[in-house]
Amino acid sequence: MATTNAALTRDWSLVVGAAVGRALISLAPSGALVEIAVTGADGTAQTVSGHLLDVEKGVTRDLLGDGAIWARVAPMSSLATAVLVLT
């Protein structure tokens, strides 16, 4: 997977498809709170709260497991947008 940036809003966005075998996800510095979650398929958007992404650490496919990886700016964040760095 080549390095890309994913712009996030408060709506869930598919950031890594279920078929992608390796991924590193980190948050570009912004101060936003970002949630991540995993579903079984690319077309199934998350409907519950996700896990907060640690600002200082990334997360990998190995940690999250199989499935589609989704992200959004957390509802309690003071900022409405954020950028994820995907590798």
C-alpha positions in Angstrom: 0.0 0.0 0.0 1.5 3.4 -1.0 1.4 6.2 1.5 -1.8 8.3 1.1 -3.8 10.8 3.2 -7.4 10.3 4.0 -9.5 13.4 4.9 -12.0 12.6 7.6 -15.2 14.2 8.8 -17.7 13.1 11.5 -19.1 10.5 9.1 -17.6 7.0 8.9 -15.3 6.6 5.9 -13.8 3.4 4.6 -10.0 4.0 4.9 -8.6 0.5 4.2 -10.5 -2.2 2.3 -11.0 -5.7 3.6 -8.7 -7.2 0.9 -5.7 -5.0 1.9 -3.3 -7.3 3.7 -0.9 -4.8 5.4 -1.6 -1.3 6.6 -0.2 1.3 9.0 -2.6 4.0 10.1 -1.5 7.1 12.0 -3.1 10.5 12.7 -1.5 13.7 11.2 -1.0 16.3 13.9 -4.2 18.3 14.3 -5.6 17.9 17.8 -8.7 16.1 16.4 -10.0 13.0 18.1 -10.4 10.1 15.7 -12.2 6.8 16.1 -11.4 3.6 14.1 -13.4 0.5 13.8 -13.4 -2.8 11.8 -16.3 -4.4 9.9 -16.5 -7.6 7.9 -17.1 -6.0 4.5 -16.2 -2.8 2.6 -19.8 -1.8 2.1 -21.0 -2.1 5.7 -20.5 1.2 7.5 -19.9 1.2 11.2 -23.0 2.1 13.3 -21.5 2.2 16.8 -18.6 4.1 18.5 -15.1 3.0 17.5 -11.8 3.0 19.4 -10.0 6.3 19.8 -6.8 6.4 17.8 -3.7 7.3 19.9 -2.3 10.6 18.6 1.3 9.5 19.2 1.1 5.9 18.0 -0.1 4.3 14.8 -2.1 1.1 14.5 -1.5 -1.7 12.1 -3.6 -4.3 10.3 -2.0 -7.0 12.6 -3.4 -5.2 15.6 -6.9 -4.6 14.1 -7.3 -8.0 12.4 -9.2 -8.9 9.2 -12.0 -6.8 7.7 -12.6 -3.3 6.4 -11.1 -0.4 8.5 -13.3 2.7 9.0 -12.5 6.0 10.6 -14.2 9.2 11.5 -13.7 12.3 13.6 -15.1 11.5 17.0 -18.3 13.2 18.0 -16.7 14.7 21.1 -13.8 16.2 19.2 -13.6 20.0 19.1 -12.5 19.8 15.5 -14.8 18.6 12.7 -12.0 17.4 10.3 -8.8 15.4 10.5 -6.3 13.7 8.2 -5.1 10.1 8.5 -1.8 8.9 7.1 -2.2 5.5 5.5 0.8 3.3 4.5 
